Amino acid sequence: MSSAGVKLGPGTIFTASALAKVCTLDCLRRIWLEEGLSGFFKGLKAKILQTALNAALMLMLKEQLFTVVKRLLASQRLHNMLSRSLVA
């Protein structure tokens, strides 16, 4: 039983994993030759902006949730105190 392969030229057969390695290395080589070192960092500014906005949104949500829970707990304590004083 032989493993399935891909033929890329006369007499050249690659397995899927070998083909992925060849394609990845070729892609990295082309980026290096066409764009240089900065080519590997394209899109990084957008990703940093996305991460910063996500962190800010999560912090805002956490603070809002904290405020709501704090108010709910305070009102629950007040309710418990009032009901105890009415019973006693």
N, C-alpha and C positions, 0 to 999 in steps of 0.2 A: 504494500500500500504506500503510495507516494503522497507527499503533501502537495496541496494545490499551490500553483505558482503563477506568476505573471511574466509574460515574455516581453522584454523591452527592446529587443534587437536580435540580430542573428545569433542564436546560440546562448542568449542570456536569459535565464529564468530566475526570478526572485520570489521568495515566499512573501506573504503579506507583511510579516514583521520586518523582513529585510527591506522591502519596498518602502515601508514607512520610515525606516532609518535613512534610506537614500533620499527620499523626498524631504525629510526634515533637514538633513545636512545640506542638501541642495538649496533649500529655502533660506537657511541661515547664511550660506555662502553668498547667495544672490543679494540678500539684504546688506551684508557687509560690503560687497563690491559696488552696489548701486547707491547706497545711502550712507555708508560708513557707520560708525558707532552710534550716532544719533538715531539711526533707523530702528534700532532695537528699543528705543524709548518713545517712539511715536505713540500718541494716545495717553501718555502718562499724566499729562496735565488734566485731561478730562477725568481720568480715574481718580486723581487726587481731589479734584473738585467734587466729584460724586461722593467720595468717602467723607469729606469734610461736611458736606450738606447732610449726609445721612447721620453723622455723629451729632450735628446740631439739632436735627429733627428729633432724634432719640432722646437727647438731653431735655429738650423742651417738653416732649411727651412725658418723660419721667417726672419732671417738675410739676406739670399739671396734674398728673395722676397722684403724686404725693400730696398736693394741696387738697384735692378732692377727698382722698382717704383720710387725711388729717381732720377735715371738717366733719366727715361722716362719723369718725370715732369720737370727736368732741361732742357732737349732737347725741350720739348714743350714750355717752357717759352722763350728759345732762338729763337725758330721758330716764336713765337708770336711777340717778340721784332723786329726781322728782317723784318717781313712782315709789321709791323707798320711803320718802318723807310723807307721802300721802297714806301709805299703809301704816306707818308707825304712829 
